[in-house]
Amino acid sequence: MADPDLQKAHDKFLLAAKALPVDAILPYRLDPDLALVNVKTCMKVVHDHQAAIPTHLPKIDLASLLALPELALAAKYAALAAEQEAPSESQVQAKLSLARDLRGKLLSVAKGLAENGLVPQAEVDAIAAGRGVRDRAEDCVSLASLFRKHAAAINGKHPVTVAQIDEAAEVGSWLVATLRPADAPPKLSTGPTQAVDLRNRFATLLVRAHARLQVVAHYFHEDDWEERAPALNSRRVKPKSSEGEESTTAAPTG
């Protein structure tokens, strides 16, 4: 069983990842979470035929197949590190959703406080006037500032918690630093950052090793090898049959 420590797995394969020639690095299309699940499924083929693989497929390195779960963990760690430098679209959307919810809660309370003369109406009106995703982020920062600035006057007179105020400030600041204005000049491409480059290298190692595992699966299970060794990005879907019943099949997405 692979050590579940992602960083230890990452460090184990770091030299191999760095040693890949630049022209050998594949375009990044990996979903590391799906890969972890699908590699776990694939490993049964390796374990079932572990004794026979060296004889029947002597050119395939058995040790590299057995290390696949750790390599999948390493790829996940590298993806997390890259995400901190270059957030994924899904991460940005999740932050925007959180910012929308927090803005709605804090602004609603702020309006009530302003109506009761506890905070300046003009400050609340300025925040409420904002539109668009960037304004949403800035509003979260402004609302957190409003609640903090007038804390003495409004303490105990509203339901917003300190944790919600801190969260609004954090997510708003993150989005302000991450989002680019619509009219900003195009961002100059300087190539991938070190973290993104390493992510791509680890993904390439994983894709190559997984391809060798699929060769093993095809050799020993010609009829159903794709089910035994699903693609790294395979998802489980439930299409409706002609009778209206649902069945579960594997649908590779990459």
C-alpha positions, 0 to 999 in steps of 0.5 A: 500500500502506498504511503498516504503522505503526498509530500513524501511521494512527491520527493521520492519521484522529484529527480525523475520528474526533473530529469524528463527532457522538455520535449517529452513533457505532455500537455497537462490534461490530468484530473489528479483526484480522478487519477488517484481513484482510477489508479487504485482500480488498476492496481488489481491487475498488477497484483493479480499478475505480479508473478507472471509479468516479468516472464510474459512482459519482461520489458515492463518494469514491475517496480514502476507499476507497483509504484503507481499509487505513490506516483499518483499521490506525487502528481496530486501534490504537484497539482496542489502546489501549482494551483497556489501559483496559478489557480484553476478555473474551478477554484476561482469559481468556488471563491466567487461563490463564497464571496457572493454568499458572504457579501449577501449576508454582511451587506444585508446586516450592514443595511440594517445597521445603517438604517438604525444609525449605527454605521454611516449610510454613505459607506453602506450605499457605496458598497451596495452600488458595486456590480460585477465579480471584481466589485464583489471581491472588493465589497467583501474587503470593504464590508469586513473593514466596515464591521471592524471599524465600527466594532465598538458601536455595533458589538452585540447588535448584529448576528455576523461573527468574527469568523465570517468577517475574517473570511470575507476579508480573506476571500475578497483579498484573494480574489482582488489579487487573482482576478484581472480587470476586463480591460487589462492589457494581455498578460505576457506569456513567460512560460510556465512557473516552476510549480506548473512545470513540475506539475506537468512533469509529474503528470507526464510520469504518471501518464506514461506509467499508467500506459504501461499498466494498460498494456499489462491489462490488455495482455492478460484481459483482452476482452475487458481490459479497459474496465480493469485499467480505466483511463486516468480521467475516467468518470462513472456516468449513469446513462438511461437505458431505452427502458428508462432504467439506469446503468453504470458505465465508465466514460473516459474523459482523457 
